Each structure stands twice: as C-alpha cells, then as structure tokens.
C-alpha cells in the first residue's frame, strides 16, 4: 500500500495542475485498501506543520481560505487523529481542537472514491508547501521556549475567565441595551482588574516571566477593517498586534492575562459591530437605498477607528485610577513604588518580544473609507458599543497605536 501512496503523491504533489491530481487520484481510487495508510501520510504532513509554527486553528483557517470548507473538514479530521497521540498538548490547543469543524464520512463509505482521493491530494499539496511562520508556543512533545514561560495561573483564573465569557455572551445576546452595557462593563472591570493585579503580583514576587503570543483569525470579508479593530484592542490591553493578511491572522504579543482580554474583547466587539452593520443596512434598504460592499467596508473601518480612540482614552483613565489606588498606602512594605513603573517594564518586555519575533515588520497603509453613510453609521455604532466606563486596559507598546481619521489607517504587518 505504501508503494501506491508513494506513486500517487509523487504524481500529484510535486507538479502543478489538475492533470497531476487526476493521475494520483486514479491510483488511489483503485486501491481501497490504502485508505488507512493514506490518512497516516496526511497525519505526517500535519506533524510537519506543527514544526513550522502552525496551530490547529491556523491550519484549518488557511485551508478554508486557499481551498474550501470541504477540504477544511478533511484537514480537521487529520488534525484530530494526529493530536490524539499526545499525552499533553500546549496551552490553547485544547480549545482550538474543540472548535474544529465536523468530520466527513470515512473514505470507504464514500460513493465517489476518485473525488475523495483528489480532495485529499489537493490538501496534501497545500500542506506540503506551507511556509514556516513565527511560533507562538511549543509544538506538541517539545519544551516551552523563552517566549512562553509564564507564572502558573492563579487557582481562581479559570472560574474568572468562565464568568467573563458568560457576561460577554449575555451582552451580545440580549435585546436590551442597558442590560448589555451593564454586563459588558462588569466583564471589562474583571479583565482590567485581573491584568493589573497580575502585573503587581509578578513585580512583588520578582516572577514577571516573559510575554507570550497568540494568533487570532482576521478573515475576509473586510479583513483590513477587522485588523485595525484588533490592533486597537491589542494596543489598549498592553499588547502589540502584527497582521499577516496573506495567511488570514494577526499575531498578538503580550502577557497572558492581556492576551486573554484581547481575544475576548475583540470577539465581542466584532460581534456587536457586525450586528450593528446588519441593522444599519436593513434601515437603508427600507428607505429604498441599495447598500454595497463599500458601505460595509466604510462602516467597519469607522467602527474600528472610532473604537481605537475610545479604547485609548479609557486606557489612560484606567491607568491613572489604578496608579492612585496603588500608591494609597505609602508606608506599606509590600507595595511597589507605583503602578506606572511596573507597567512600563511590561511594555518594554512586550516590545522586545515583538521585535524578536518580527524583526522585519513594516507599517502598512490600508484603503480608506469611501462611503459617507457607512462611515457615519459605523462611528455611531462604535459610540454605542458596550465597553463600559472602565477599563479597556492600559495603553499598548510604542509604535502600535490604532490609526485615526477617515482616510484609511496603518497597522503593523
């Protein structure tokens, strides 16, 4: 069976065009006994992807962008089988595996073996040519590197994160704006307080650790506007974001509590923004005006940039309030000299970690808004977004401020 698979892969994976795929698929379709070995070969490609810095969500997202949902489900099947062999998995992997798309029927039950073999070979071809990307954590079976050595989480962290997620989910689902505002404000307070407490505890115990990183999907449509929104959220939470538009994600660098806040807040604000955009479009259609792609692009661009201003302002206020609270007891033997030096040191650490991971980043201009109605509706939606009065977290590192104004924006890429 291995010889048949070797022949099929040699024919299909190292040549361009459909003819090469057809040749390899014909060989596999005629050898049903090779199915198990073929899947093992696919798992080998998945293992290579981990060594090149990819994570499960990254891999499925890229397959979906480059091929389609059908092949993304095939990739998820291979990932689930490959990761089942490990006794332990790195942080964040378990959640990503739980969110993999559903698996297709087994190949031996499919009526069209040729099409199935062709899909697998096209997936293998893509996996074979995956580029190496910056690792954001250890691959399965390897030790953590210097970017990912965090202080062990506090015993109450899982419960706190569960509570924050529940609050944001209720805020997104409720039809009552006042309730949504109260729920999200409480979630923001918990996130900000947790981040500041972590920084102070680390400073007092001299166990600050090192920044880590995570990747967050930034997928079409309107990916530039989404990348600007994520950049604003990251900056406000003492993180830095670097966008890779070709691969459909941004890498966010920061300390673990801040990374968690960025993931939760970005997802919630994007849900709120998309819902507001849908309502605005419905209102425009009811008045007899057609809405276009430019309306949606302009809406989300304005939404992202206006939120950037709000996040920055809230960050400055939150930092000042927390610093005043920290210095309230000058005779304390355990309190640091102040919060600002602690946060400044973390800013420097995040900047240095980002520069190590991305020594050749550039600042990329994105196209500005062209639909005035879309821009105005997006700005109004951002003003209504339920962030709460506290506490989007303190300001991000230098060189990564959210863009301002209506003429487009700049983000690190």
Protein Blocks (a to p, Z undefined) as FASTA:
>chain_A
ZZmmmmmmmmmmmcgcjklmmmmmmmmmmmmklmmmmmmmmmmmmmmmmmnopafklmmm
mmmmmmmmklmmmmmmmmmmmmmmpmbdcehklmmmmmpccddddfklpfblmlmmmmmm
mmmmmmmmpccdddfbdcehiacdfklcccdddfklmmmmmmmmmmmmmmmmpcbfklmm
mmmmmmmmmmmmmmmmmmmmmmmnopnbpadddddddddehklmmmmmmmmmmmmnopac
dddfknopacddddfklmmmmmmmmmmmmmmmmmmmmmmmmmmmmnopacdfklmmmmmm
mmmmmmmmmmmmmmmmmmmmmmmmmmmmmmbckbcfbfklmmmmmmmmmmmmmmmmmmmb
ccddddddfbfklmmmmmmmmmmpcgbjnhgbpaddehiaccedjebcaddZZ
